[in-house]
Amino acid sequence: MLDEILEIINNNYLLDLITSDEYTTITPMHYFFKDGIFTVTSSVIFSDKLNNIRKNNKVTIHIDDLIIYGTARLIDNNIDTDWLRYKDEWFSKDRYAYDLYRAKDSIQYFWKRVIIKIKPTIITYKSVQIAMELI
């Protein structure tokens, strides 16, 4: 079962990030998974999910048949350049992002981005809950 879970995580490129404070926000996002951590970036102009995470860092990720519960940490020290370390991998997964990036001067605030690191705690797959320490 662990091999199936890792195959789903490694062979997909979109997740639904579910955040909640007063209202629930569901956002489809490109992700990177490395060393047991999910990483996504978010423009500061899409602030609902960022505000939710600031108030409640418990998040849920949905990928295919997986439901992943975890805690999120925002990295927003330098919203202009920190996210650039993920640019090449992101553009390889999202063909439209490169076109948007080429027009960055006309949509400057879209490229002010916060990095969101998500540490999974529990994964639910086929109605079975698995502690992340096992993966």
Residue pairs with C-beta under 8 A, 6 or more apart in sequence:
1 125
1 126
1 128
1 130
2 130
2 134
2 135
4 125
5 66
5 123
5 125
5 130
5 135
6 135
8 63
8 64
8 65
8 66
8 125
9 33
9 63
9 66
10 33
12 63
12 64
13 30
13 31
13 93
13 94
14 28
14 29
14 30
14 31
14 63
15 28
15 29
15 31
15 38
15 40
15 61
15 62
15 63
16 26
16 27
16 28
16 29
16 61
16 62
16 63
17 26
17 27
17 28
17 29
17 40
17 49
17 59
17 60
17 61
17 116
17 118
18 24
18 25
18 26
18 27
18 59
18 60
18 61
18 62
19 25
19 27
19 48
19 49
19 52
19 53
19 56
19 59
19 72
20 52
20 56
20 58
21 51
21 52
21 55
21 56
23 48
23 52
25 48
25 49
25 52
27 42
27 46
27 49
29 40
29 42
30 40
30 90
30 93
30 94
30 97
31 38
31 39
31 40
32 38
32 39
32 40
32 86
32 89
32 90
33 39
36 119
36 120
36 132
36 135
37 117
37 118
37 119
38 61
38 68
38 70
38 117
38 118
38 120
39 86
39 115
39 116
39 117
39 118
40 115
40 116
40 118
41 83
41 86
41 90
41 113
41 114
41 115
41 116
42 49
42 50
42 113
42 114
42 116
43 109
43 110
43 111
43 112
43 113
43 114
44 50
44 79
44 109
44 112
44 113
44 114
45 109
45 110
45 112
50 74
50 114
50 116
53 59
53 72
53 74
53 116
54 74
57 71
57 72
57 73
58 69
58 70
58 71
58 72
59 69
59 70
59 71
59 72
59 118
60 67
60 68
60 69
60 70
61 67
61 68
61 69
61 70
61 118
61 120
62 68
65 125
65 126
66 123
66 124
66 125
67 123
67 124
67 125
68 120
68 122
68 123
68 124
69 120
69 121
69 122
69 123
69 124
70 118
70 119
70 120
70 121
70 122
70 132
71 118
71 119
71 121
72 116
72 117
72 118
73 116
73 117
73 118
73 119
74 114
74 115
74 116
75 82
75 114
75 115
75 116
75 117
76 114
76 115
79 112
79 113
79 114
80 111
80 112
82 113
82 115
83 113
83 114
83 115
86 115
87 101
90 97
91 97
91 98
91 101
100 107
100 110
101 111
104 110
104 111
119 132
120 132
120 135
121 131
121 132
122 129
122 130
122 131
122 132
123 129
123 130
123 132
123 135
124 130
